């Protein structure tokens, strides 16, 4: 099953997450099918905290992809 979830990047104590569509059996940081946006929880000032390619997310959801709990909250926030 395809899942839309967060893939962690960034440095120690400075997380940066990519929203990715991936096979649910793969690990969090391993390969993905498509990158759909990013989430920067440490954003300050003019930095963008959340960027989502809504068109592609809607496509993946329409073909049966499930979102993780955290991604569902972020998508709600982005709307």
C-alpha positions, 0 to 999 in steps of 0.5 A: 500500500502507498503511504504519504508520510514524513521522511526525516532529514536535516542535522542533529537537533535541527529536523527537516522533513520531506512529505513523500509518497512511499511503499508502507513496507519501507523504512522512514528514510529509505527510497520513495516514489515521489516527493510531495513537499516539505515541513520545517518545524524550526522555521523562523522569520521569513522561512517557509514552514510548510510547502505542499504540492496539493495537486499531487497529494490529491492525486495520490489520495484519489488512487488509494494512498493513506496519510499518516496521522501527522501528515493528515494534521499538516494537510489540514493546516495547509488548507 
